[in-house]
């Protein structure tokens, strides 16, 4: 049931940059959601947008508004505090990834969420909602291609983009670089397809861009079934790239490219091969190409439907966010020189 006297849930958006604006358009597409207020530091005074939405300069002013739901689209150093503040005001909260700068940030959110079991909290790991990923997961769960043997993933772009105020390239604000910013999606998908990893080895580097956050992370991970995952998260991938290869006992799945706002990762494809007796490899592959990205819309809809119908959050739970964040920091910590240089602890 909707816990409001209105016919729709009143939504506030904290952080009204590129992501906040994109969320706004998708929120208002849902029949039970309506954006009524936003905040961003670019607004120097109280006012109203042309579409009638009220705007404020900070989240404290926003939280004084009569709201039911809060979307947190803020930098890493602000996200956990604002998420907690939303829960304390009795709001359902949707927060973008990552959930904070470090594991202690998400631990604070976990403890806060325990106090409000009736409130919904979801994190925006939208890659799980891409059609290629969902179809691949269905195929793995069906058992048609047998059991997973190993995974190999590459996710890279051409630089660490500082963004306004350079916050993304500074550890005190971001917490980490390309692995925490973008590679966290690949880490989350590897957890999705394999499970939890019990051993991690890594090399972390900031040798090229020389920020105090990493521009490359190389990880080798093993789960409790001795399945191996290899990850390369890179900010020196001059041609943007996304690929995830999943080897199974009776075939393989390749996720190639992913649709994004920049359109720079190529076509989104799912390649399926089946093992045969040939000594030269599979003779025939099936390739499915996806032309639309509805991942952002679908995760907003799932969040809204969970609130309206009092049904569970399926992906992006606070438990998912904690486990993925913890694995990211295990990757950081596994490089002894890196963790010592930056005093990284989990």
N, C-alpha and C positions, 0 to 999 in steps of 0.2 A: 504493500500500500504506500502511496505517496504521503509523506509526513509533512504536509503543508496545506494551508487553506486555499491555495491557488490551484488553478487547473493545470499548472505546469510548475516544474522545479526552477527556482530562481538561481541563476548561475552567476558567480563572480569569477573573473580571470585575473590572477596576479601575475603581471608580466605581459605586456602587450606589444611584443616585437613580432618577428616573423612567425614564430611558433604559436604565440598567443592569438594572433589574428587568424591563423589557419584553424586553430581549435574553435574559435568563435564561429566561423562559417559552418563547421560541422555540428557544433552544439545546437545551433538554431535550426538545423535540418531535422533534428529529432522532435517529434510532436510533443514530448513531455519535458523538454528543456528550453529555457529561454535565457539568453545572456542579458543581464540587467545592469551590470557594472563591471568596470575594469580598472586596473591601476598600473602605472608605469612611471618611472622617474622622468620621462620626457614630458609628462604633463606637469606644468609648473603651477597650475591652480585647478580648483574644482571646476568641472564643466560637463557638458553633454556632447557626445558625438552626433554627427548628422543623423544617425539611425536611432537616436533617442537613448542610447546607452550612457549612463553616467560614468565619468572618469575621475580618478584621483591620482595623487602623486605617490602614495605609499600604501602598503597592504593593511596597515592599521586602520586607515580611513575606510578602506574597502570592507574590512571585516565589521565595521560599525553599521554597514548596510543590512537590511533584511534579506538574507540569503539562505538557500538550502544546500547549495553545492559550491565548492571552490575548486577551480583549476589552477594549479601552480605551474607556471611556465617561466621560472626564474633561474638565475645562475646557481651553480652547485652550492655555493656557500650560503645562499639564502633558502634553498628549497626545504631542508629539514625543519627549520624554525617556523617557516610559514605553514608547512603541512601540519605541524603540531598545533600551531595557533588555530588553524581551521578546525581541527578535531576538537579542541577545547571550546570552540564556539558552537559545537554541535553540528558541524557541517560534514557532509560526505565530501571526500577529497580525491581528486585525480591529480597526480604529480608526474611531470615528465622525468625520464631517466637522465642521468643517474640520480639515485635518491639522496645524494649528498657528496661530500668530498672524500669520506672515508667510512670505515665500518662503524666507528663510534657514532657517526651521524645517523645511520640507519638503525642502530641499536636504540638510540633515543626515541626514534619514531615508533619502533616496535613496542617499547615500554609504554609509550603514550597510547597507542592503539588498543592495548590490553584494557585500558580504562573505559573504552568506548566500544564495546562489542557490537552494538547495534548500528554503528556507523560503517559505511563502506569506504575503503581506501584502495585505490588502484594506481599502478605505475605504468607509464607509457612505453612499454616494450613492443612497439608496433610491428617489428619484423615478424613476430609470431602470427600476425594477421595477414601477411602477404599470401596471396593465393598459392604461389609455388611452394611456400613453406607448409601451408595447411595440407596441400595435396601430398607432399612428401611425407608428412606425419601420418596421414591416413594410410599410406602405402606401408610405412614401417610398422604401424600398429596392426595392420591386416596379417602380417606374417608371410605375405606372398613372396617376398624376396629373402626370407629367412631372418637371421639375427644380425645385428650390427657387429661388424668386425673392428672398424676404425673410422675416424673422421679427420678430414684435413680442410682447414678454412683459411682464407685470405680475405681481409677487408682493409682497403687502403685508399687514401686520397693524397693530394699533392702537397699539403702543408697543414700545420697547426694554425687554424684560423683564430686570431686573438679575439675578434669581435669588439664591440664598443667597450672602451675602458681596458682593453687587453686582458680581461679577466681569465679567458680560457687558456692563456699561455703562462699564467702565474699560479704556482702551486698553492699559495695561501688562499686563493679564491676558487680554483678549479679542483684541486686535490690530486689531479693526474692529467695526463695528456691524451694521446690518440687512443690508448687502450680504454681509458675510462670514458672518453667522449664517444667514440664510435665503436671500438672493438668490443665494448660491453654487450652490444647486440649479438656479436658472434659467440661470445662466451655464453650468453643466455641461450642461444640456439643449440650450442653443443650440450648444455645441460638438458635441454628439451629432448634431444635425440639420443643421448647416452644415459644421463643420470648424473649422480654426484661423483666427483673425482676425488680419489684418496691420496694421490701423489702428484706433485707439480714440480717441474724444473723449468727454468727460464733464463733468458738474457734480455735485459732492458737497456735501451740506449737513447741518449739525446745528442748524439755526436754531430748531426747535420744542422738542425735548426738552433741548437744550443739554448733552448729555453730551459727553465728548471723543471719542465715536465717532459715526458718521453715522446720521441718521434717514431720509435719502433719498439715493438714488444714481440718476442719469440717465445712461445710456450709449448711444452711437451707435457701432456697430462694423461694419467692412467686412472681408470675407474676400478671398482671392486670386482669386476668381471675380467680384468686385464685388457680391456679395450683401450686403445690409445687414440688421443686427439692431438693434432698438431695445429697450432694457431700462429698466424703472422698478422699483427695489427700494425699498419704502417702509415706514416705521414710523409713518406718519400716514394709513394706509388704514383709516378707522374701521370699515368693514365689510370683514372679511378677504377677500382676493381672490387667486385664482390663475388666470391665463389666458395661453395661448401660441397665437398665430395664426401659421400657416405658409402663405404664398402660394406656389403652384406654377404652372408654365406651363399645366397642364390642370385646375386646380381649387384647392381649399384645404382645410386641416385646422385645426380649432380645438380646443384642449384647454381645457375650461372646468371650473373647480373641481377640487379634489383631496381625496381622503379622507385624513383625519388623525386623530390622537388627540383633538383638540379638537372635531372635526366642525364647525368654524366656516368652512370654505372652500366650503361648498355641495356639491351633488351633483357627482360626477366624471363628466364627459361628454366624448365624442369626437364632434365634428361634422364631417361630410365633405360637401363640395360639389364639383360638377364644372362646369367652364367650358362655357358654351354660347354661342350667337350672339345672345342677348337683350341689348338695350341697357340693361336695367334690372337686370342681375345674374342670378345663378343662381336658377332657379325652384323647385328642389327640393333639400332637404338630407336627409342621413341622420344620425340622432342615435343614439348608443349610450350608455346610462347604466350605470355600474358601481356595484355595491352593496357590494362587499367590497374591503378593502385587504389584500392578501397580500404587499406589497412587502418588508416587514421579514423575513417568514418566508422568502421566496424568495431574498433575498440571503444570509441565513444559510445556507440549504441549498446555494446555489451554492458558498459558501466551504468548507463541510464536504465537499461532493462533490469539490471540487478537491483537497483534502488527501488524502481517501481514495483517489481514483482517479488522483492525480498528473496532473491535467488543468489547463489554463490558467485563471486568473482572467479572466472575460469582461468584467466592468465593475468600476470602482472600483479599478483597478490603481494602483500608486504613480506610474506615468507619467500616468494620468488625473488623479490628485490634484495632481501637480505642475503640469500644464498648466492645470487649472482655477484653482488657487491663483495661478498666474502671471498669468492673465487678470484675475482679481479685482484684483490689485495694479497691473496696467496701467490698469484703470479708475480706481483711486485716483490713480495718478500722472498721468493725463491731465488732471486738474484741477490746474493749476499752483499756484493759491492754496492748495488743500487739501493737496497734497503738500508744499508749502513750510512751511505752518503746522505740520504734524505730522511733518516730516522723513521722508517716506515714500520708500523706495527699493526697487527690485527688482533 
